Amino acid sequence: MDLFGRTFYKSRKFYDDDFDWDNYTSDSYERRLKGDVEAEFQTKINSEDAQFDAATGDLKLAGQPMHPNPHLILEVIGRLKPASVHEVGCGGGDHIANVARLYPDTEITGGDRGVAQLELALRRHPELKNRIGIQDITMPWSGAWPRADLVYSQAVLMHIHTAASHFVALSNMVRMSNKCVMLVENNQCHNFADDITALKAGGHLHWEDLHLHLVEGSAGARAILISRAPLDYPVLHSDEQLRGDTKRSARRLKRAAEDSSRGLFGFSKPN
């Protein structure tokens, strides 16, 4: 992208979303990993330095801390003990590779819409070969997609704001899952609790029964957990409850409301 293009791109009202996937190259992602993330957090764990404490439900790490989001993902997997896990938007593969290392008996898969991202994932984690593939979660349902007991996303749906795409993504994730869906996202980018409730009421979700829970990690991250059966977690009633004491962004909340307003749910006859 040339200088004019970058200037125009950043002058858009909400230039940080939808993500500019065509400009999100493996090279730029790798630079960000090394310059921003790995300077502060460890991204690749090994079983010798990581231990899940079943008694407390906490993940104990030796050395450098992990970012709170993937830390929470690993803790929830340890608590729920799913037989299979699928990551939507697996990117460079670190999260799903860490799941495989910490829980070797868990069947793992991952999907991403970017070929460059998947190529980077295989360079960083060759053991992911035949476990990851191209997937656009905003496309109509595909019977070729893997199914799993737990399907999760981390910083993926927060970027999706085109038309009704995030509603499609939520519906697809529920249909992919046998038991649970976890959203580890910026919870101000969408009204996740309200949107999921509306999708369920409109008949857009595959499960007959659906329960919303709030999960928190020992490192401070919070996430929404959707389950087919009630779980021993606090019931999630609203997006305000999910956001907790997070400092509010008027810009993000305004766009979340705009996105929610585009949803037309179910089938209703005009008066």
N, C-alpha and C positions, 0 to 999 in steps of 0.2 A: 504494500500500500504506500503511495507516494505521500509527500508532505501535505498537499492539498486534501487528499483523501482522509488522512488522519485528522486534520483540522476539522473537516466537515463532520467526520464520524464523531468526534468528541464534542461537537456543538449541538448534537441532538439532545432533546429534552432528557432522555434517560439513556445516555450513551453506554452505560455499563451493562445494559440488558436490552434485548436478547444478546447473548454472548456472540461475539464475532467469530464464529467457529472456523471460517475460512482463514482467518488471520491467527488462529490459535495453533501454531505449529509445534511439532515436537521440540524444536530448538528453543522457542520462546518458553515453552512449558518447563523444559529442563533447566533453563537459566533461572526461572522463577523458583523451582525446587531448590536449587543450590544456593541462590542468593537470598531468598526470603525464608523458605520453610526449613531447610536443613541447617541454616545458620542458628536456629533456635530450637528445633525439635528433631528427634530421631524419626526417620520414616520407614526404616526397615528393622524389624525386631528379629531376634532368634530365640528359640525355645529355652536356651540356657539363661538368658537375661530377662525373661518375661514369665510371670506366673499368675494364673487366675486363682484367686482365693474364693473357693465356693462358699465358705462360711459367711463372708462379708459381701460377696458379689463384686469385689474390686479387683482391678488389674494392678499388679505390682511390677514395676520396671526398674532395672538397674541402669545407672548412667543417666544420659540426657532424657528429659521428659518427652512424651509424645504430645502432639496437638490434642486438645480436649475432645475434638470431634471423633477422630479415629479411635482414641482411647475409649470413648463411650461405646462405639460400635463393637469393639472387642469385648467389653464388659457385658453388653446385652447378649451377645452370642454365647458367652460363658454362662449367663444366667438362664437363657431359654433352651440351650442345648439343641438347636435345630440340626436335623440330619443333613440338610442342604442349605446353601446360602447363595444368593445371586446379587451382584452389585450392578445397579443401573448407573451408567456413566463412570466406568471403572478407570478411565484416564490412564495414568502411568502405571497402574496396577498395584501400587503399594498396599492399599487397604486390603484387597482381596488376597494378596500374597501373604500378608501378615495373618489373616484368618487361617490360611492353610498351614502356616508354620505353628501357630499357637494351638490350633484344633485340627490335627492331622487326619482325624477320622471324619471330618465334615466334608461333604462334597461341595465344591465351589465352582461357580461360573461368574463371568462378568461380561457386560456389553457396553459398547461405546459407539457413537456415530462417527467418530473420527478415525480414519485409517492411520494417520500419523500418531495418534495417541496409542493405538494398539501396538504399533511397531515399537514405540518407546517402551511400552509395558513389557514386551517380549525381550527387549534389550536389557531392561532392568531386572526382569524376572523370567528367565527362559523356561522355568518350570510351569509357567502359565500356558504354554503351548497346548492347543486343543481344548482349552478351558475358557477362552475369551473370544468374542466375535463382534462383528458389526451389528449394532442395534440402535434404531431410532425409536425411543419410547413414545414419541408423539405420532407415530404412524398407526394406521388401523391395526387391530390385533393380528398377530401372526402365530399360527400353530407351531412354527419352527422355533419360537423362543423357548429357552429353558424354563422349567418350573422349579420352584424351591420352597422349602418350608418358611424361610425368611428372605424377603426381597427388600433391599434398602438402597437409598441414595444418599450421597454426601455432597452438598453444594452443587446440585445439578438442577433441580426443579426451580430453585431460586432465580435462575437465569431465564426461564421460559415465560415469555409474556406475549407471544404472538397469538392473536385470535383466541380460540378456546384450547390451545395446545396443552396447557398445564392440566386442564380437566381430563383430557385424553390420557396424558401420562399417568395421572393418579388412577384412573380406571384400569389402565393396562397393568400397572404394578399390582393392584389388588387381584386382578385375574391371574397373574403369573404366580401368585403366592398360594401355598397350601394352608398356611397358618397365620403369618404375620407380615406386616409391611412397616418399615421404620424410615422416617424422614428426618435426616440430620441436616437441616437447612437453615438459612437465615430466615427466621420465623416472622420477619416483617415484610418479606418480599411477596408473600401470598397470605390470604386468610385461610390457612390450611384446614383448621378445624371446621370453620363454616362451610368451606367448599366441599369437604368430604361429606359432611352432614347433608348438604344439598344434593350431592351426587347419589347418596344412598336413598334419600327420600324420592328422588326422581327415577329410581330404578336403573341407574347407570353402573352400579357395582355388582360384581359377580356373586358376592357372598350374600346368603340370606340373613345372617346375623353379623353384626359389626360392632366393635367396641373401640373407643378411643381412650388411650392412656398417655400419661405424661411420664417419661423416663428421664432420669438424671444420672450423670456419671460422677465418679469420685474426683475427676479433674475439673468439674464445673459445667460441662456441656449439658444441654437439654434437647430432647427430641420428642417427636410424636410417634407413638406406637399404635398401629391399627391391628386389631386381632379378631379372629373369628369367634373366640371364646373369651370370657372375662379373665383377666390376669390380676396378679397381686401387685398392681401398681395403682397410683392415684388415677381416678377417672378424669379425663380431660373434658371440660365443659365448654371452653371458649378459647379463642386466640389470645385474649388478654391474659388468661391464666398461663398459656404456653409462653408468652413473652415475658412474664414475670416482671422483674425490676430492670430489664434491659432499657437503656436510653432509647426513646422513641425517635424515629426518623420520619418527619412529616412527608417527605418526598416518597419514601418507600411505601408508607401506609396509604398514601393517596393512590399510588399506582396499584397496590394490592386491591383497593376498593374498586378501581376501574376494571381490573381483571375479573373480579368476582361478578361485577355487573353484566359482563358479557355472557354469562352462563344462562342457557335456556334449558331447564331440566324437565324430564319426563314428557308427557303428552297431555296437554290441556286444551279443551275446546273453547273457542272464543264465545263471548256472551252474545 
